[in-house]
Amino acid sequence: MGQTAFHAPYGGSVFLGLRKNRAGVTEIVYDDGVTRRLVWRVTQALADEGRLSDALSRAVGQTRVVPALYAELKKRAILVEAVTR
């Protein structure tokens, strides 16, 4: 995986993306296009990164993306920690 990005389908500038940092750790990036940019580090090795991509694609389609992201990650038992707030 290099980078994977998801944009809000309703025309907003909300962005969720996956990336690998320099240490090779998977991170989730959220940007609302105006004021907030948040980054979380996935704290476990993922056997199936498709689960993570699915969680992001479902969350970005909701009106409240960050709470939806937490709910989707929880459903899939994917643990994250905040890098920036």
C-alpha positions in Angstrom: 0.0 0.0 0.0 1.3 3.4 -0.9 -1.5 5.8 -0.3 -5.2 5.3 -0.4 -7.6 8.3 -0.3 -11.4 8.7 0.2 -13.3 11.9 -0.4 -16.8 12.8 0.8 -19.4 11.8 -1.9 -21.6 14.8 -1.1 -19.2 17.3 -2.7 -17.5 18.4 0.5 -13.8 18.7 0.9 -13.6 16.0 3.6 -10.7 13.7 3.1 -9.7 10.4 4.7 -6.5 8.7 3.7 -4.2 5.9 4.5 -0.4 6.2 4.3 2.8 4.6 5.6 5.1 6.8 7.6 8.8 6.7 7.3 9.0 3.8 9.8 6.5 1.8 7.7 3.7 2.2 10.2 0.2 2.7 8.8 -1.5 6.0 9.6 -5.0 7.4 8.9 -5.2 11.1 7.9 -8.4 13.2 8.2 -8.7 16.6 6.8 -11.9 18.7 6.7 -10.5 21.1 4.1 -10.9 24.1 6.4 -9.5 23.9 9.9 -9.0 20.3 11.1 -6.3 17.8 10.2 -6.0 14.8 12.4 -3.6 11.8 12.2 -3.9 8.4 13.9 -1.4 5.6 14.0 -2.7 2.1 13.6 -1.3 0.3 16.7 -1.4 -3.2 15.5 -0.2 -5.2 12.5 -3.0 -5.7 10.0 -3.3 -9.0 8.3 -6.0 -7.6 6.0 -5.7 -3.9 5.1 -8.9 -4.2 3.2 -10.8 -4.0 6.5 -9.2 -0.7 7.2 -9.9 0.7 3.7 -13.5 -0.5 4.1 -13.8 1.3 7.4 -12.6 4.6 5.9 -14.8 4.4 2.8 -17.9 3.9 5.0 -17.0 6.6 7.4 -16.2 9.3 4.8 -19.8 9.0 3.5 -21.3 10.0 6.8 -22.1 13.6 7.8 -20.1 13.3 11.0 -16.9 11.6 9.7 -14.8 11.4 12.8 -17.4 9.7 15.0 -18.3 7.4 12.2 -14.6 6.5 11.7 -14.2 5.6 15.4 -17.4 3.4 15.1 -16.2 1.7 12.0 -12.7 1.0 13.5 -14.3 -0.3 16.7 -16.6 -2.7 14.7 -13.5 -4.1 13.1 -11.4 -4.2 16.3 -8.7 -1.9 14.7 -6.8 0.0 17.4 -5.4 3.5 16.7 -3.7 6.2 18.7 -3.8 9.9 18.0 -0.6 11.4 16.5 -1.9 14.9 16.0 -5.1 16.6 17.1 
